[in-house]
Amino acid sequence: QPQLGELTASHVTPTSVQLDWTVSEGTFDSFTVQYRDAQGQPQVLPVDGGSRTVTVPDLVPSRRYKFNLYGVWGRKRLGPISTDAVTALSIAALTLPEEEPPSQPQLGELTASHVTPTSIQLNWTIPEGTFDSFTVQYRDAQGQPQVLPVDGGSHMVTVPDLAPSRRYKFNLYGVWGRKRLGPISTDADGWVAVCPQHALNCALSVAAPAPSGMKASPQPQLGELTASHVTPTSIQLDWTVSEGTFDSFTVQYKDAQGQPQVLPVDGGSRTVTVP
């Protein structure tokens, strides 16, 4: 029966190691070199029986490897003999200053806007760092969990296919490498109310014209009306005036009992909270 001698490592580079061994007695049919790669996966390198050296390629710089050598003789596998080797630093690592690892990013605030009976726009801030991606999690009208993936460059997403007159809890997570950070939620209690069907058909009306005798100014123009800062019991309305000025505004809507309500607003305002 042949005998294995010693296994040594030489000619170490950042990505390869040369292994040399001796056979103290007899001859082997073949050899196998076994080791684990950078991902921890086992690797096997076959070598013919007449060789006493082999170069192990495709290694990672500055990493310790353990190599086991087995001798195959007939149906027997003899050994192993072992050696450790640390691959060399890469040229880039030797010549370039080491970069500091990026600091862990931080999630800021999550807010809801542009609420319709069937959708909500979510907006969020990132006070520090960058994320690889985001996920929005919530439960649909049937109570089933839903996950909405968002790319890391976005800070806004519209959640579609919602049900009118329903409260939703939205959680936003940030994905950074293998970590999931968060969540942050839409408001203090984590809930957003989707407006009832037609609830945002609010009207902005113009107050009575100025008394006669005053020089008439061009008729002002209303712009757009949007809803934001939605809670279970209130909605903030914001609007624009594309031209001119108004003396005052009135917001009209129907309450939960179907009764018409009128909310007066002074002409200098562009926002009001409907309680």
Sequence and secondary structure as in RCSB ss.txt:
>XXXX:A:sequence
QPQLGELTASHVTPTSVQLDWTVSEGTFDSFTVQYRDAQGQPQVLPVDGGSRTVTVPDLVPSRRYKFNLYGVWGR
KRLGPISTDAVTALSIAALTLPEEEPPSQPQLGELTASHVTPTSIQLNWTIPEGTFDSFTVQYRDAQGQPQVLPV
DGGSHMVTVPDLAPSRRYKFNLYGVWGRKRLGPISTDADGWVAVCPQHALNCALSVAAPAPSGMKASPQPQLGEL
TASHVTPTSIQLDWTVSEGTFDSFTVQYKDAQGQPQVLPVDGGSRTVTVP
>XXXX:A:secstr
  EEEEEEEES  SS EEEEEEEEES  SEEEEEEE TTS EEEEEEETT SEEEE S  TT EEEEEEEEEETT
EEEEEEEEEEE    HHHHHS         B   EEEES  SS EEEEE  SBS  SEEEEEEE TTS EEEEEE
ETT SEEEE S  TT EE  EEEEEETTEEEEEEESSTTS EE   TTTT  EE       TTS      EEEEE
EEES  SS EEEEEEEEES  SEEEEEEE TTS EEEEEEETT SEEEE 
